Amino acid sequence: MRLITEENVQVIFISILKKYPFIKKNVLETKFIENFGGVGPYYTFCNLGFGSIEYVLLRTPFVYEVSNDE
């Protein structure tokens, strides 16, 4: 579990790009859109053209869970 800040959004992009190297960075940034719902604001993206991948990244002060291969 980690806290998200505006500063570590880029780190999350890098993690996703490492896991899915065929995603272009500009496509990821375009699809990384802000939505509101649930317990508070969260970021989500999906339907990048090769299926549906969805990350839910809660903004501070909420915590989120990301599985990765670090």
PQR file of N, CA, C, O and H, with PARSE charges and radii, in Angstrom:
ATOM      1  N   MET A   1       0.846  -1.191   0.000 -0.4000 1.5000
ATOM      2  CA  MET A   1       0.000   0.000   0.000 -0.0000 2.0000
ATOM      3  C   MET A   1       0.881   1.240   0.000  0.5500 1.7000
ATOM      4  O   MET A   1       1.879   1.307   0.717 -0.5500 1.4000
ATOM      5  N   ARG A   2       0.504   2.209  -0.802 -0.4000 1.5000
ATOM      6  CA  ARG A   2       1.280   3.449  -0.886 -0.0000 2.0000
ATOM      7  C   ARG A   2       0.317   4.627  -0.937  0.5500 1.7000
ATOM      8  O   ARG A   2      -0.862   4.478  -1.257 -0.5500 1.4000
ATOM      9  H   ARG A   2      -0.307   2.155  -1.384  0.4000 1.0000
ATOM     10  N   LEU A   3       0.841   5.782  -0.620 -0.4000 1.5000
ATOM     11  CA  LEU A   3       0.091   7.020  -0.843 -0.0000 2.0000
ATOM     12  C   LEU A   3       0.478   7.567  -2.205  0.5500 1.7000
ATOM     13  O   LEU A   3       1.637   7.495  -2.614 -0.5500 1.4000
ATOM     14  H   LEU A   3       1.799   5.903  -0.361  0.4000 1.0000
ATOM     15  N   ILE A   4      -0.488   8.104  -2.885 -0.4000 1.5000
ATOM     16  CA  ILE A   4      -0.193   8.736  -4.176 -0.0000 2.0000
ATOM     17  C   ILE A   4      -0.110  10.239  -3.979  0.5500 1.7000
ATOM     18  O   ILE A   4      -0.879  10.824  -3.217 -0.5500 1.4000
ATOM     19  H   ILE A   4      -1.430   8.162  -2.553  0.4000 1.0000
ATOM     20  N   THR A   5       0.826  10.851  -4.670 -0.4000 1.5000
ATOM     21  CA  THR A   5       0.913  12.313  -4.720 -0.0000 2.0000
ATOM     22  C   THR A   5       1.054  12.680  -6.184  0.5500 1.7000
ATOM     23  O   THR A   5       1.319  11.822  -7.026 -0.5500 1.4000
ATOM     24  H   THR A   5       1.451  10.376  -5.290  0.4000 1.0000
ATOM     25  N   GLU A   6       0.877  13.943  -6.479 -0.4000 1.5000
ATOM     26  CA  GLU A   6       1.053  14.385  -7.862 -0.0000 2.0000
ATOM     27  C   GLU A   6       2.453  14.047  -8.360  0.5500 1.7000
ATOM     28  O   GLU A   6       2.659  13.774  -9.542 -0.5500 1.4000
ATOM     29  H   GLU A   6       0.662  14.640  -5.794  0.4000 1.0000
ATOM     30  N   GLU A   7       3.430  14.071  -7.417 -0.4000 1.5000
ATOM     31  CA  GLU A   7       4.822  13.833  -7.796 -0.0000 2.0000
ATOM     32  C   GLU A   7       5.071  12.392  -8.219  0.5500 1.7000
ATOM     33  O   GLU A   7       5.945  12.150  -9.052 -0.5500 1.4000
ATOM     34  H   GLU A   7       3.262  14.293  -6.457  0.4000 1.0000
ATOM     35  N   ASN A   8       4.332  11.424  -7.672 -0.4000 1.5000
ATOM     36  CA  ASN A   8       4.642  10.046  -8.032 -0.0000 2.0000
ATOM     37  C   ASN A   8       3.751   9.460  -9.120  0.5500 1.7000
ATOM     38  O   ASN A   8       3.823   8.264  -9.404 -0.5500 1.4000
ATOM     39  H   ASN A   8       3.622  11.621  -6.996  0.4000 1.0000
ATOM     40  N   VAL A   9       2.915  10.294  -9.727 -0.4000 1.5000
ATOM     41  CA  VAL A   9       2.148   9.833 -10.881 -0.0000 2.0000
ATOM     42  C   VAL A   9       3.101   9.363 -11.979  0.5500 1.7000
ATOM     43  O   VAL A   9       2.852   8.347 -12.628 -0.5500 1.4000
ATOM     44  H   VAL A   9       2.857  11.265  -9.496  0.4000 1.0000
ATOM     45  N   GLN A  10       4.183  10.096 -12.184 -0.4000 1.5000
ATOM     46  CA  GLN A  10       5.148   9.724 -13.217 -0.0000 2.0000
ATOM     47  C   GLN A  10       5.773   8.359 -12.918  0.5500 1.7000
ATOM     48  O   GLN A  10       6.027   7.577 -13.833 -0.5500 1.4000
ATOM     49  H   GLN A  10       4.385  10.921 -11.657  0.4000 1.0000
ATOM     50  N   VAL A  11       6.019   8.079 -11.648 -0.4000 1.5000
ATOM     51  CA  VAL A  11       6.565   6.775 -11.254 -0.0000 2.0000
ATOM     52  C   VAL A  11       5.585   5.658 -11.607  0.5500 1.7000
ATOM     53  O   VAL A  11       5.980   4.583 -12.058 -0.5500 1.4000
ATOM     54  H   VAL A  11       5.814   8.715 -10.905  0.4000 1.0000
ATOM     55  N   ILE A  12       4.307   5.934 -11.394 -0.4000 1.5000
ATOM     56  CA  ILE A  12       3.279   4.957 -11.744 -0.0000 2.0000
ATOM     57  C   ILE A  12       3.271   4.727 -13.251  0.5500 1.7000
ATOM     58  O   ILE A  12       3.176   3.586 -13.702 -0.5500 1.4000
ATOM     59  H   ILE A  12       3.986   6.807 -11.028  0.4000 1.0000
ATOM     60  N   PHE A  13       3.371   5.809 -14.039 -0.4000 1.5000
ATOM     61  CA  PHE A  13       3.460   5.662 -15.491 -0.0000 2.0000
ATOM     62  C   PHE A  13       4.623   4.752 -15.865  0.5500 1.7000
ATOM     63  O   PHE A  13       4.478   3.861 -16.702 -0.5500 1.4000
ATOM     64  H   PHE A  13       3.449   6.736 -13.672  0.4000 1.0000
ATOM     65  N   ILE A  14       5.784   4.979 -15.239 -0.4000 1.5000
ATOM     66  CA  ILE A  14       6.966   4.182 -15.549 -0.0000 2.0000
ATOM     67  C   ILE A  14       6.728   2.718 -15.205  0.5500 1.7000
ATOM     68  O   ILE A  14       7.108   1.833 -15.971 -0.5500 1.4000
ATOM     69  H   ILE A  14       5.902   5.703 -14.559  0.4000 1.0000
ATOM     70  N   SER A  15       6.096   2.453 -14.052 -0.4000 1.5000
ATOM     71  CA  SER A  15       5.787   1.077 -13.660 -0.0000 2.0000
ATOM     72  C   SER A  15       4.886   0.397 -14.684  0.5500 1.7000
ATOM     73  O   SER A  15       5.104  -0.758 -15.050 -0.5500 1.4000
ATOM     74  H   SER A  15       5.787   3.172 -13.430  0.4000 1.0000
ATOM     75  N   ILE A  16       3.867   1.131 -15.142 -0.4000 1.5000
ATOM     76  CA  ILE A  16       2.947   0.567 -16.123 -0.0000 2.0000
ATOM     77  C   ILE A  16       3.675   0.319 -17.441  0.5500 1.7000
ATOM     78  O   ILE A  16       3.486  -0.719 -18.075 -0.5500 1.4000
ATOM     79  H   ILE A  16       3.690   2.069 -14.844  0.4000 1.0000
ATOM     80  N   LEU A  17       4.508   1.274 -17.848 -0.4000 1.5000
ATOM     81  CA  LEU A  17       5.238   1.121 -19.100 -0.0000 2.0000
ATOM     82  C   LEU A  17       6.230  -0.039 -19.052  0.5500 1.7000
ATOM     83  O   LEU A  17       6.467  -0.702 -20.062 -0.5500 1.4000
ATOM     84  H   LEU A  17       4.662   2.117 -17.332  0.4000 1.0000
ATOM     85  N   LYS A  18       6.814  -0.282 -17.865 -0.4000 1.5000
ATOM     86  CA  LYS A  18       7.693  -1.449 -17.704 -0.0000 2.0000
ATOM     87  C   LYS A  18       6.911  -2.742 -17.843  0.5500 1.7000
ATOM     88  O   LYS A  18       7.374  -3.696 -18.469 -0.5500 1.4000
ATOM     89  H   LYS A  18       6.621   0.257 -17.045  0.4000 1.0000
ATOM     90  N   LYS A  19       5.731  -2.768 -17.258 -0.4000 1.5000
ATOM     91  CA  LYS A  19       4.913  -3.981 -17.271 -0.0000 2.0000
ATOM     92  C   LYS A  19       4.301  -4.221 -18.652  0.5500 1.7000
ATOM     93  O   LYS A  19       4.165  -5.365 -19.086 -0.5500 1.4000
ATOM     94  H   LYS A  19       5.355  -1.994 -16.749  0.4000 1.0000
ATOM     95  N   TYR A  20       3.933  -3.138 -19.337 -0.4000 1.5000
ATOM     96  CA  TYR A  20       3.304  -3.225 -20.657 -0.0000 2.0000
ATOM     97  C   TYR A  20       4.106  -2.366 -21.629  0.5500 1.7000
ATOM     98  O   TYR A  20       3.664  -1.278 -21.997 -0.5500 1.4000
ATOM     99  H   TYR A  20       4.043  -2.209 -18.985  0.4000 1.0000
ATOM    100  N   PRO A  21       5.290  -2.842 -22.053 -0.5600 1.5000
ATOM    101  CA  PRO A  21       6.191  -1.990 -22.848  0.2800 2.0000
ATOM    102  C   PRO A  21       5.638  -1.581 -24.213  0.5500 1.7000
ATOM    103  O   PRO A  21       6.157  -0.655 -24.836 -0.5500 1.4000
ATOM    104  N   PHE A  22       4.600  -2.258 -24.677 -0.4000 1.5000
ATOM    105  CA  PHE A  22       4.019  -1.919 -25.983 -0.0000 2.0000
ATOM    106  C   PHE A  22       3.059  -0.740 -25.906  0.5500 1.7000
ATOM    107  O   PHE A  22       2.539  -0.311 -26.936 -0.5500 1.4000
ATOM    108  H   PHE A  22       4.178  -3.010 -24.171  0.4000 1.0000
ATOM    109  N   ILE A  23       2.811  -0.207 -24.718 -0.4000 1.5000
ATOM    110  CA  ILE A  23       1.988   0.996 -24.596 -0.0000 2.0000
ATOM    111  C   ILE A  23       2.874   2.213 -24.854  0.5500 1.7000
ATOM    112  O   ILE A  23       3.944   2.345 -24.260 -0.5500 1.4000
ATOM    113  H   ILE A  23       3.233  -0.556 -23.882  0.4000 1.0000
ATOM    114  N   LYS A  24       2.428   3.092 -25.734 -0.4000 1.5000
ATOM    115  CA  LYS A  24       3.164   4.340 -25.957 -0.0000 2.0000
ATOM    116  C   LYS A  24       2.853   5.306 -24.812  0.5500 1.7000
ATOM    117  O   LYS A  24       1.718   5.384 -24.344 -0.5500 1.4000
ATOM    118  H   LYS A  24       1.559   2.985 -26.216  0.4000 1.0000
ATOM    119  N   LYS A  25       3.874   6.036 -24.371 -0.4000 1.5000
ATOM    120  CA  LYS A  25       3.717   6.927 -23.218 -0.0000 2.0000
ATOM    121  C   LYS A  25       2.627   7.979 -23.454  0.5500 1.7000
ATOM    122  O   LYS A  25       1.842   8.275 -22.553 -0.5500 1.4000
ATOM    123  H   LYS A  25       4.797   5.973 -24.751  0.4000 1.0000
ATOM    124  N   ASN A  26       2.581   8.542 -24.664 -0.4000 1.5000
ATOM    125  CA  ASN A  26       1.570   9.577 -24.922 -0.0000 2.0000
ATOM    126  C   ASN A  26       0.161   8.994 -24.896  0.5500 1.7000
ATOM    127  O   ASN A  26      -0.787   9.677 -24.506 -0.5500 1.4000
ATOM    128  H   ASN A  26       3.218   8.302 -25.396  0.4000 1.0000
ATOM    129  N   VAL A  27       0.018   7.730 -25.311 -0.4000 1.5000
ATOM    130  CA  VAL A  27      -1.291   7.082 -25.246 -0.0000 2.0000
ATOM    131  C   VAL A  27      -1.686   6.876 -23.791  0.5500 1.7000
ATOM    132  O   VAL A  27      -2.831   7.113 -23.406 -0.5500 1.4000
ATOM    133  H   VAL A  27       0.788   7.176 -25.628  0.4000 1.0000
ATOM    134  N   LEU A  28      -0.717   6.430 -22.984 -0.4000 1.5000
ATOM    135  CA  LEU A  28      -0.982   6.234 -21.561 -0.0000 2.0000
ATOM    136  C   LEU A  28      -1.422   7.531 -20.903  0.5500 1.7000
ATOM    137  O   LEU A  28      -2.391   7.548 -20.144 -0.5500 1.4000
ATOM    138  H   LEU A  28       0.213   6.238 -23.297  0.4000 1.0000
ATOM    139  N   GLU A  29      -0.716   8.616 -21.189 -0.4000 1.5000
ATOM    140  CA  GLU A  29      -1.069   9.906 -20.592 -0.0000 2.0000
ATOM    141  C   GLU A  29      -2.449  10.363 -21.050  0.5500 1.7000
ATOM    142  O   GLU A  29      -3.198  10.956 -20.274 -0.5500 1.4000
ATOM    143  H   GLU A  29       0.071   8.602 -21.806  0.4000 1.0000
ATOM    144  N   THR A  30      -2.786  10.088 -22.312 -0.4000 1.5000
ATOM    145  CA  THR A  30      -4.099  10.461 -22.823 -0.0000 2.0000
ATOM    146  C   THR A  30      -5.204   9.674 -22.134  0.5500 1.7000
ATOM    147  O   THR A  30      -6.268  10.213 -21.829 -0.5500 1.4000
ATOM    148  H   THR A  30      -2.178   9.606 -22.942  0.4000 1.0000
ATOM    149  N   LYS A  31      -4.945   8.400 -21.893 -0.4000 1.5000
ATOM    150  CA  LYS A  31      -5.964   7.529 -21.319 -0.0000 2.0000
ATOM    151  C   LYS A  31      -6.045   7.606 -19.803  0.5500 1.7000
ATOM    152  O   LYS A  31      -6.996   7.102 -19.206 -0.5500 1.4000
ATOM    153  H   LYS A  31      -4.081   7.962 -22.140  0.4000 1.0000
ATOM    154  N   PHE A  32      -5.043   8.240 -19.166 -0.4000 1.5000
ATOM    155  CA  PHE A  32      -4.988   8.324 -17.708 -0.0000 2.0000
ATOM    156  C   PHE A  32      -5.861   9.494 -17.293  0.5500 1.7000
ATOM    157  O   PHE A  32      -5.372  10.603 -17.077 -0.5500 1.4000
ATOM    158  H   PHE A  32      -4.270   8.649 -19.651  0.4000 1.0000
ATOM    159  N   ILE A  33      -7.147   9.242 -17.186 -0.4000 1.5000
ATOM    160  CA  ILE A  33      -8.101  10.331 -16.972 -0.0000 2.0000
ATOM    161  C   ILE A  33      -8.622  10.303 -15.542  0.5500 1.7000
ATOM    162  O   ILE A  33      -8.639   9.258 -14.890 -0.5500 1.4000
ATOM    163  H   ILE A  33      -7.545   8.341 -17.362  0.4000 1.0000
ATOM    164  N   GLU A  34      -9.034  11.439 -15.080 -0.4000 1.5000
ATOM    165  CA  GLU A  34      -9.523  11.559 -13.715 -0.0000 2.0000
ATOM    166  C   GLU A  34     -11.033  11.329 -13.682  0.5500 1.7000
ATOM    167  O   GLU A  34     -11.781  11.883 -14.488 -0.5500 1.4000
ATOM    168  H   GLU A  34      -9.020  12.287 -15.609  0.4000 1.0000
ATOM    169  N   ASN A  35     -11.459  10.507 -12.739 -0.4000 1.5000
ATOM    170  CA  ASN A  35     -12.882  10.257 -12.507 -0.0000 2.0000
ATOM    171  C   ASN A  35     -13.178  10.478 -11.034  0.5500 1.7000
ATOM    172  O   ASN A  35     -12.274  10.501 -10.199 -0.5500 1.4000
ATOM    173  H   ASN A  35     -10.852  10.057 -12.084  0.4000 1.0000
ATOM    174  N   PHE A  36     -14.454  10.638 -10.731 -0.4000 1.5000
ATOM    175  CA  PHE A  36     -14.843  10.832  -9.344 -0.0000 2.0000
ATOM    176  C   PHE A  36     -15.928   9.831  -8.986  0.5500 1.7000
ATOM    177  O   PHE A  36     -16.868   9.611  -9.749 -0.5500 1.4000
ATOM    178  H   PHE A  36     -15.189  10.618 -11.409  0.4000 1.0000
ATOM    179  N   GLY A  37     -15.782   9.230  -7.815 -0.4000 1.5000
ATOM    180  CA  GLY A  37     -16.773   8.257  -7.368 -0.0000 2.0000
ATOM    181  C   GLY A  37     -16.218   7.433  -6.226  0.5500 1.7000
ATOM    182  O   GLY A  37     -15.068   7.605  -5.823 -0.5500 1.4000
ATOM    183  H   GLY A  37     -15.018   9.409  -7.195  0.4000 1.0000
ATOM    184  N   GLY A  38     -17.035   6.543  -5.711 -0.4000 1.5000
ATOM    185  CA  GLY A  38     -16.601   5.680  -4.615 -0.0000 2.0000
ATOM    186  C   GLY A  38     -16.332   6.514  -3.379  0.5500 1.7000
ATOM    187  O   GLY A  38     -17.120   7.386  -3.012 -0.5500 1.4000
ATOM    188  H   GLY A  38     -17.969   6.403  -6.039  0.4000 1.0000
ATOM    189  N   VAL A  39     -15.185   6.227  -2.733 -0.4000 1.5000
ATOM    190  CA  VAL A  39     -14.876   6.912  -1.483 -0.0000 2.0000
ATOM    191  C   VAL A  39     -14.235   8.270  -1.713  0.5500 1.7000
ATOM    192  O   VAL A  39     -14.025   9.017  -0.758 -0.5500 1.4000
ATOM    193  H   VAL A  39     -14.545   5.519  -3.031  0.4000 1.0000
ATOM    194  N   GLY A  40     -13.928   8.599  -2.930 -0.4000 1.5000
ATOM    195  CA  GLY A  40     -13.283   9.872  -3.204 -0.0000 2.0000
ATOM    196  C   GLY A  40     -12.709   9.870  -4.606  0.5500 1.7000
ATOM    197  O   GLY A  40     -12.914   8.918  -5.359 -0.5500 1.4000
ATOM    198  H   GLY A  40     -14.100   7.992  -3.706  0.4000 1.0000
ATOM    199  N   PRO A  41     -11.999  10.916  -4.964 -0.5600 1.5000
ATOM    200  CA  PRO A  41     -11.418  10.993  -6.305  0.2800 2.0000
ATOM    201  C   PRO A  41     -10.424   9.853  -6.537  0.5500 1.7000
ATOM    202  O   PRO A  41      -9.654   9.501  -5.643 -0.5500 1.4000
ATOM    203  N   TYR A  42     -10.445   9.297  -7.708 -0.4000 1.5000
ATOM    204  CA  TYR A  42      -9.452   8.295  -8.049 -0.0000 2.0000
ATOM    205  C   TYR A  42      -9.117   8.433  -9.534  0.5500 1.7000
ATOM    206  O   TYR A  42      -9.887   9.002 -10.307 -0.5500 1.4000
ATOM    207  H   TYR A  42     -11.070   9.583  -8.434  0.4000 1.0000
ATOM    208  N   TYR A  43      -7.974   7.910  -9.910 -0.4000 1.5000
ATOM    209  CA  TYR A  43      -7.563   7.923 -11.301 -0.0000 2.0000
ATOM    210  C   TYR A  43      -7.764   6.535 -11.883  0.5500 1.7000
ATOM    211  O   TYR A  43      -7.503   5.536 -11.214 -0.5500 1.4000
ATOM    212  H   TYR A  43      -7.348   7.447  -9.282  0.4000 1.0000
ATOM    213  N   THR A  44      -8.225   6.466 -13.122 -0.4000 1.5000
ATOM    214  CA  THR A  44      -8.407   5.172 -13.755 -0.0000 2.0000
ATOM    215  C   THR A  44      -8.182   5.329 -15.258  0.5500 1.7000
ATOM    216  O   THR A  44      -8.455   6.381 -15.836 -0.5500 1.4000
ATOM    217  H   THR A  44      -8.437   7.278 -13.666  0.4000 1.0000
ATOM    218  N   PHE A  45      -7.693   4.289 -15.862 -0.4000 1.5000
ATOM    219  CA  PHE A  45      -7.682   4.247 -17.313 -0.0000 2.0000
ATOM    220  C   PHE A  45      -7.938   2.816 -17.743  0.5500 1.7000
ATOM    221  O   PHE A  45      -7.621   1.874 -17.017 -0.5500 1.4000
ATOM    222  H   PHE A  45      -7.471   3.434 -15.393  0.4000 1.0000
ATOM    223  N   CYS A  46      -8.511   2.658 -18.922 -0.4000 1.5000
ATOM    224  CA  CYS A  46      -8.817   1.317 -19.418 -0.0000 2.0000
ATOM    225  C   CYS A  46      -9.010   1.413 -20.923  0.5500 1.7000
ATOM    226  O   CYS A  46      -8.977   2.502 -21.496 -0.5500 1.4000
ATOM    227  H   CYS A  46      -8.768   3.423 -19.512  0.4000 1.0000
ATOM    228  N   ASN A  47      -9.213   0.260 -21.559 -0.4000 1.5000
ATOM    229  CA  ASN A  47      -9.496   0.192 -22.991 -0.0000 2.0000
ATOM    230  C   ASN A  47      -8.427   0.911 -23.805  0.5500 1.7000
ATOM    231  O   ASN A  47      -8.711   1.883 -24.505 -0.5500 1.4000
ATOM    232  H   ASN A  47      -9.240  -0.624 -21.093  0.4000 1.0000
ATOM    233  N   LEU A  48      -7.192   0.419 -23.704 -0.4000 1.5000
ATOM    234  CA  LEU A  48      -6.090   1.043 -24.439 -0.0000 2.0000
ATOM    235  C   LEU A  48      -5.942   0.474 -25.843  0.5500 1.7000
ATOM    236  O   LEU A  48      -4.986   0.798 -26.548 -0.5500 1.4000
ATOM    237  H   LEU A  48      -6.961  -0.370 -23.135  0.4000 1.0000
ATOM    238  N   GLY A  49      -6.874  -0.366 -26.247 -0.4000 1.5000
ATOM    239  CA  GLY A  49      -6.862  -0.861 -27.612 -0.0000 2.0000
ATOM    240  C   GLY A  49      -6.467  -2.324 -27.727  0.5500 1.7000
ATOM    241  O   GLY A  49      -6.665  -2.936 -28.776 -0.5500 1.4000
ATOM    242  H   GLY A  49      -7.650  -0.629 -25.673  0.4000 1.0000
ATOM    243  N   PHE A  50      -5.916  -2.887 -26.669 -0.4000 1.5000
ATOM    244  CA  PHE A  50      -5.507  -4.295 -26.703 -0.0000 2.0000
ATOM    245  C   PHE A  50      -6.239  -5.090 -25.642  0.5500 1.7000
ATOM    246  O   PHE A  50      -5.828  -6.200 -25.302 -0.5500 1.4000
ATOM    247  H   PHE A  50      -5.755  -2.390 -25.817  0.4000 1.0000
ATOM    248  N   GLY A  51      -7.317  -4.537 -25.115 -0.4000 1.5000
ATOM    249  CA  GLY A  51      -8.037  -5.179 -24.020 -0.0000 2.0000
ATOM    250  C   GLY A  51      -8.351  -4.139 -22.978  0.5500 1.7000
ATOM    251  O   GLY A  51      -8.227  -2.940 -23.226 -0.5500 1.4000
ATOM    252  H   GLY A  51      -7.651  -3.636 -25.392  0.4000 1.0000
ATOM    253  N   SER A  52      -8.752  -4.589 -21.827 -0.4000 1.5000
ATOM    254  CA  SER A  52      -9.106  -3.652 -20.767 -0.0000 2.0000
ATOM    255  C   SER A  52      -8.158  -3.825 -19.596  0.5500 1.7000
ATOM    256  O   SER A  52      -8.186  -4.848 -18.913 -0.5500 1.4000
ATOM    257  H   SER A  52      -8.852  -5.563 -21.626  0.4000 1.0000
ATOM    258  N   ILE A  53      -7.327  -2.835 -19.366 -0.4000 1.5000
ATOM    259  CA  ILE A  53      -6.449  -2.804 -18.205 -0.0000 2.0000
ATOM    260  C   ILE A  53      -6.874  -1.611 -17.375  0.5500 1.7000
ATOM    261  O   ILE A  53      -6.987  -0.496 -17.885 -0.5500 1.4000
ATOM    262  H   ILE A  53      -7.304  -2.003 -19.921  0.4000 1.0000
ATOM    263  N   GLU A  54      -7.104  -1.845 -16.118 -0.4000 1.5000
ATOM    264  CA  GLU A  54      -7.578  -0.744 -15.289 -0.0000 2.0000
ATOM    265  C   GLU A  54      -6.767  -0.678 -14.012  0.5500 1.7000
ATOM    266  O   GLU A  54      -6.606  -1.676 -13.310 -0.5500 1.4000
ATOM    267  H   GLU A  54      -7.012  -2.751 -15.704  0.4000 1.0000
ATOM    268  N   TYR A  55      -6.265   0.494 -13.723 -0.4000 1.5000
ATOM    269  CA  TYR A  55      -5.599   0.765 -12.457 -0.0000 2.0000
ATOM    270  C   TYR A  55      -6.464   1.769 -11.715  0.5500 1.7000
ATOM    271  O   TYR A  55      -6.955   2.730 -12.309 -0.5500 1.4000
ATOM    272  H   TYR A  55      -6.396   1.305 -14.293  0.4000 1.0000
ATOM    273  N   VAL A  56      -6.649   1.556 -10.452 -0.4000 1.5000
ATOM    274  CA  VAL A  56      -7.359   2.522  -9.630 -0.0000 2.0000
ATOM    275  C   VAL A  56      -6.345   3.084  -8.644  0.5500 1.7000
ATOM    276  O   VAL A  56      -5.823   2.362  -7.795 -0.5500 1.4000
ATOM    277  H   VAL A  56      -6.251   0.776  -9.970  0.4000 1.0000
ATOM    278  N   LEU A  57      -6.079   4.339  -8.761 -0.4000 1.5000
ATOM    279  CA  LEU A  57      -5.024   4.991  -7.987 -0.0000 2.0000
ATOM    280  C   LEU A  57      -5.652   6.101  -7.157  0.5500 1.7000
ATOM    281  O   LEU A  57      -6.023   7.150  -7.684 -0.5500 1.4000
ATOM    282  H   LEU A  57      -6.502   4.926  -9.451  0.4000 1.0000
ATOM    283  N   LEU A  58      -5.766   5.866  -5.876 -0.4000 1.5000
ATOM    284  CA  LEU A  58      -6.432   6.848  -5.024 -0.0000 2.0000
ATOM    285  C   LEU A  58      -5.493   8.000  -4.694  0.5500 1.7000
ATOM    286  O   LEU A  58      -4.308   7.799  -4.428 -0.5500 1.4000
ATOM    287  H   LEU A  58      -5.465   5.015  -5.448  0.4000 1.0000
ATOM    288  N   ARG A  59      -6.037   9.195  -4.716 -0.4000 1.5000
ATOM    289  CA  ARG A  59      -5.280  10.376  -4.349 -0.0000 2.0000
ATOM    290  C   ARG A  59      -5.084  10.456  -2.842  0.5500 1.7000
ATOM    291  O   ARG A  59      -5.872   9.900  -2.077 -0.5500 1.4000
ATOM    292  H   ARG A  59      -7.000   9.358  -4.932  0.4000 1.0000
ATOM    293  N   THR A  60      -4.035  11.145  -2.420 -0.4000 1.5000
ATOM    294  CA  THR A  60      -3.868  11.390  -0.991 -0.0000 2.0000
ATOM    295  C   THR A  60      -5.119  12.112  -0.491  0.5500 1.7000
ATOM    296  O   THR A  60      -5.684  12.926  -1.221 -0.5500 1.4000
ATOM    297  H   THR A  60      -3.394  11.596  -3.042  0.4000 1.0000
ATOM    298  N   PRO A  61      -5.557  11.836   0.721 -0.5600 1.5000
ATOM    299  CA  PRO A  61      -4.928  11.004   1.749  0.2800 2.0000
ATOM    300  C   PRO A  61      -5.323   9.535   1.680  0.5500 1.7000
ATOM    301  O   PRO A  61      -5.067   8.785   2.621 -0.5500 1.4000
ATOM    302  N   PHE A  62      -5.935   9.118   0.596 -0.4000 1.5000
ATOM    303  CA  PHE A  62      -6.325   7.724   0.464 -0.0000 2.0000
ATOM    304  C   PHE A  62      -5.119   6.874   0.070  0.5500 1.7000
ATOM    305  O   PHE A  62      -4.143   7.386  -0.478 -0.5500 1.4000
ATOM    306  H   PHE A  62      -6.143   9.728  -0.169  0.4000 1.0000
ATOM    307  N   VAL A  63      -5.191   5.587   0.350 -0.4000 1.5000
ATOM    308  CA  VAL A  63      -4.127   4.669  -0.045 -0.0000 2.0000
ATOM    309  C   VAL A  63      -4.623   3.799  -1.188  0.5500 1.7000
ATOM    310  O   VAL A  63      -5.827   3.604  -1.354 -0.5500 1.4000
ATOM    311  H   VAL A  63      -5.984   5.171   0.796  0.4000 1.0000
ATOM    312  N   TYR A  64      -3.705   3.285  -1.963 -0.4000 1.5000
ATOM    313  CA  TYR A  64      -4.059   2.395  -3.050 -0.0000 2.0000
ATOM    314  C   TYR A  64      -3.067   1.250  -3.076  0.5500 1.7000
ATOM    315  O   TYR A  64      -1.991   1.320  -2.481 -0.5500 1.4000
ATOM    316  H   TYR A  64      -2.727   3.444  -1.829  0.4000 1.0000
ATOM    317  N   GLU A  65      -3.442   0.210  -3.766 -0.4000 1.5000
ATOM    318  CA  GLU A  65      -2.599  -0.966  -3.863 -0.0000 2.0000
ATOM    319  C   GLU A  65      -2.267  -1.197  -5.330  0.5500 1.7000
ATOM    320  O   GLU A  65      -3.158  -1.198  -6.180 -0.5500 1.4000
ATOM    321  H   GLU A  65      -4.315   0.153  -4.250  0.4000 1.0000
ATOM    322  N   VAL A  66      -0.997  -1.392  -5.625 -0.4000 1.5000
ATOM    323  CA  VAL A  66      -0.550  -1.678  -6.988 -0.0000 2.0000
ATOM    324  C   VAL A  66       0.318  -2.921  -6.922  0.5500 1.7000
ATOM    325  O   VAL A  66       1.260  -2.996  -6.133 -0.5500 1.4000
ATOM    326  H   VAL A  66      -0.273  -1.392  -4.935  0.4000 1.0000
ATOM    327  N   SER A  67      -0.009  -3.892  -7.757 -0.4000 1.5000
ATOM    328  CA  SER A  67       0.873  -5.057  -7.831 -0.0000 2.0000
ATOM    329  C   SER A  67       1.887  -4.788  -8.931  0.5500 1.7000
ATOM    330  O   SER A  67       1.527  -4.374 -10.033 -0.5500 1.4000
ATOM    331  H   SER A  67      -0.775  -3.831  -8.397  0.4000 1.0000
ATOM    332  N   ASN A  68       3.149  -5.026  -8.626 -0.4000 1.5000
ATOM    333  CA  ASN A  68       4.194  -4.803  -9.622 -0.0000 2.0000
ATOM    334  C   ASN A  68       5.346  -5.757  -9.372  0.5500 1.7000
ATOM    335  O   ASN A  68       5.336  -6.518  -8.404 -0.5500 1.4000
ATOM    336  H   ASN A  68       3.441  -5.363  -7.731  0.4000 1.0000
ATOM    337  N   ASP A  69       6.333  -5.714 -10.246 -0.4000 1.5000
ATOM    338  CA  ASP A  69       7.451  -6.657 -10.187 -0.0000 2.0000
ATOM    339  C   ASP A  69       8.733  -5.985  -9.726  0.5500 1.7000
ATOM    340  O   ASP A  69       9.824  -6.409 -10.107 -0.5500 1.4000
ATOM    341  H   ASP A  69       6.341  -5.096 -11.032  0.4000 1.0000
ATOM    342  N   GLU A  70       8.615  -4.945  -8.913 -0.4000 1.5000
ATOM    343  CA  GLU A  70       9.798  -4.222  -8.458 -0.0000 2.0000
ATOM    344  C   GLU A  70      10.670  -5.090  -7.564  0.5500 1.7000
ATOM    345  O   GLU A  70      11.712  -4.637  -7.090 -0.5500 1.4000
ATOM    346  H   GLU A  70       7.728  -4.601  -8.604  0.4000 1.0000
TER
END
